[in-house]
Amino acid sequence: MKQVGGLISSPFSDIVNASFEQGDYPDLIKLANVLAVFKNKGEVTTDPLCYRPIVNLSCFSKIIGKHFSLRLISFFEQNNLLYLNINMDL
C-alpha cells in the first residue's frame, strides 16, 4: 500500500465517496479471512466453544471502516446527537 499509495489514492477515494453516497459497500471488500484460535494452550478438545474467531480484514476494508467511523462521529457531534452519560456510581 505504501509503495503504490500515490497511484491508488485518488481512485480509492472515489470508491469510498461513492460508497458513502450510494449507501453501498463493495462486495469484494466484505471478504475476510476467519481463523479459529484455541483459547487454552495445552488442552486438546473438539468443542467449538474453546476457540475464538480472529478476523483478518483487507487494508482497504479497514480504511473504509475508519473513514465511515470518523464521518459518523463528526455528524453526531455537529448535530449534538451524542449523549455523554458519566455515571460514577458503579
Secondary structure, 3 states (H helix, E strand, C coil): CCCCHHHHHHHHHHHHHHHHHHCCCCHHHHCEEEEEEECCCCCCCCCHHHEEEEEEECHHHHHHHHHHHHHHHHHHHHCCCCCCCCCCCC
